[in-house]
Amino acid sequence: MSAAPAIVVHGGAGAAQEYADGCDVAADAGLVVLHSGGEALDAVVRAVMALEDDGRFNAGTGAVVAPDGVTLERDASVMDTRGRLGAVACVRDVRNPVLLARAVADTPHRLIAGEGAERLAQVLQLAPAVPVTEAQQRRRMDSLHATLTSTSPKETAKLAAVLRAWNYPGQPVADATKGSQAACDTVGAVARDADGHFAVAASTGGVAPALLGRVGDTPLIGAGFYAGVDGAVAVTGTGEDIIPLLLAHAVYQWIAGGMPLQQALERGVAQLPEGSDIGIIAVSRTEAGHHSNRAMPTSNGH
């Protein structure tokens, strides 16, 4: 079926709106693929790679540093309507986790985590992660400072729970000082190609504070991402609230059932409890859009 190519990119619910220029660059990278007759999957992977390489977003080179001041764990996923599905979790030494997720889609498996994912990246000779930057360390300190000084019962309880179950080899870094704006949530892209196929890709650097090995919604099909014959959906926000709702699949089902895309996005955002960051992007056969309850840099291309 012939269709007008389209792509939507987001930089995370709660991220600074001035980062929208990075989303524009990512969308343009995906559009180059689409306008040259390429597949939707290649377009979203290219777009998410641009966001991973930007350094301002919480993915790839901008991933959040854990409270121990050393550890970074990244997740990523891809899916399209041609039957390709792959995800990785708790990846440390890979510059572009979305490329590793794309590679998993060509294996007999769907999700590979930890050491196995790292070894696969080495076999494929994917570029290793760049050293942690000063900007990442400032964001870690800012995030930890915000948590340590928060008056929110929810944040206070979260930090206490993490400290009670602390499972890192080293001790938490407690001398947080005010720094730059913290990185936020997941990055993602959804696309429709000229053949009417859909694809989604997502990547994240996790959250802080979090226990070692924490996995959010990004690599979990139906929770953080979903693509089917009627469209593609990517979700960003508080993973622990998103996962039980299988939110990406729910929004997809509403769109597939005939609900206008914007209405489906708004209904999806409304499912989250008050105070929980949430943003959703989607494409359907005829529409493309986004909605969030926080500032969320985005870019639409067609």
NORUR-V276185 format. One record per helix or strand of 2 or more residues. SS is the DSSP state (H for helix, E for strand). FROM is the first residue (numbers start at 1). LEN is the number of residues. If there is no record, write none. Layout:
SS_FROM_LEN ; SS_FROM_LEN
//
This chain:
E_6_8 ; H_17_19 ; H_40_15 ; H_60_3 ; E_74_7 ; E_85_7 ; H_97_8 ; E_111_3 ; H_114_10 ; H_134_15 ; H_153_12 ; E_186_7 ; E_198_7 ; E_225_4 ; E_231_7 ; H_239_5 ; H_247_10 ; H_261_10 ; E_278_7 ; E_288_5 ; E_296_6
//
